[in-house]
Amino acid sequence: MKKTATRLADGRELIYYDARDDAVRDAVDPRPLDPVATSSEIRHDRLLGDNVAVASHRQGRTYHPPADECPLCPSREGRHSEIPAADYDVVVFENRFPSLAGDSGRCEVVCFTSDHNASFADLTVEQAALVLEAWTDRTAELADLPSVEQVFCFENRGKEIGVTLGHPHGQIYGYPFTTPRTQLMLRSLAEHRERTGRNLFDDVVADERADGRRIVMDGEHWIAFVPYAAHWPYEVHLYPKRRVPDLRDLDEGARTEFPQMYLELLKRFDRIFGQGEPPTPYIAAWHQAPFSIADRGEFALHLELFTIRRTSGKLKFLAGSESGMNVFINDVPPEAAAERLREVASK
């Protein structure tokens, strides 16, 4: 992998990740852009104990542009985008409309491919491996920023999820705090250690393997399963079999096997509801250990992949119980979801 860093016309950082070591990236952003002005503010909710990012400048962000005006496609004659080059492998750049900025963290965009009409599932194993390298490198770089406590790499796919740009891309958030979801995991982790003397993540994976009904894929270095108490209609958790706190600590075996397993999972998600259905909307979320916790080695890196579609033509909405009280009601038994995901395996 070759990494080339440059700056856009308004001063934002842009990084090319190329599979070829001889790639030359010298294109300059010619756009007359003003410096980015953000109004991001973190406010603490005293009742719930969590934080809310208030970012009014995001109201003006690009919203469903036509394909020939996509800001994530390569630049061409007469049409300059966020990527100055005429082609690229993987690109990461600072978000022009960040939810978090400055002392409140950092937001980056990750373009998985220059092909506007592709999806992550369409990538080759080599391309997916390059994305993994980019995620890993950004985790390492953001870990050095004093304003970042936790790095969150994720992909939103589909208009139903709220995606405003159709080009295959994801994002990376550098939070200035430990997120509420991770705090809950850390609390359960500590309670389980005190009660049993064992690691909770290890026990969860071991229990799923022993039960077997919810296992979707079982590789040499990774295991994918529908969790016992899945919140979403179709939800898969992907764990490396050797527990590590974040992407930087994956060994070569895990790095080599991940693209194969992940691409197969994404292909299965697109087959869940049968032929003729539109692409399955999903969220793919990497859970990594915060940087300042006492024993980061207790945390287990994992990826959670889920869709809000519960059956053909119907979505799972977060209504009264979920949104009002954070109590999920799942219409699809996890065992049935796992069986369906095994049924649609590639032949």
Number of C-alpha atoms within 10 A of each C-alpha: 15 12 17 15 14 16 15 18 16 14 13 15 15 21 20 24 22 22 17 11 10 9 15 12 18 11 12 13 19 11 14 8 11 9 11 12 11 17 15 21 18 17 11 12 10 8 6 8 8 15 16 10 14 14 17 13 15 15 9 8 11 13 12 13 12 10 14 9 12 21 18 26 26 20 19 13 6 6 14 20 19 21 26 25 19 15 15 21 17 23 25 25 23 22 22 20 22 23 24 24 23 14 15 18 24 22 22 24 22 26 24 27 26 20 18 18 11 14 17 20 19 16 17 13 18 13 19 22 20 20 25 18 18 23 23 17 16 21 22 15 10 20 17 11 14 10 18 22 21 23 30 19 22 22 20 20 25 19 13 14 14 10 17 15 19 20 22 24 24 21 20 25 23 24 23 22 19 19 16 13 10 16 13 10 14 18 11 14 17 15 14 16 14 11 8 9 10 14 17 21 20 16 12 13 21 13 12 18 16 10 11 13 16 22 23 22 20 14 14 10 19 20 22 27 26 31 21 15 11 20 19 24 23 28 24 29 21 24 23 24 17 14 17 21 20 23 22 15 14 18 13 10 12 18 18 16 17 23 22 16 20 21 18 16 24 18 20 20 26 18 21 22 19 11 9 7 12 13 16 21 20 23 17 20 20 20 22 23 25 26 18 11 13 8 11 15 13 21 24 22 22 24 19 19 24 21 23 20 21 18 14 12 9 9 14 15 11 14 13 11 11 13 11 9 9 11 13 16 15 15 13 15 16 24 18 15 23 23 15 18 25 17 13 18 16 10 3
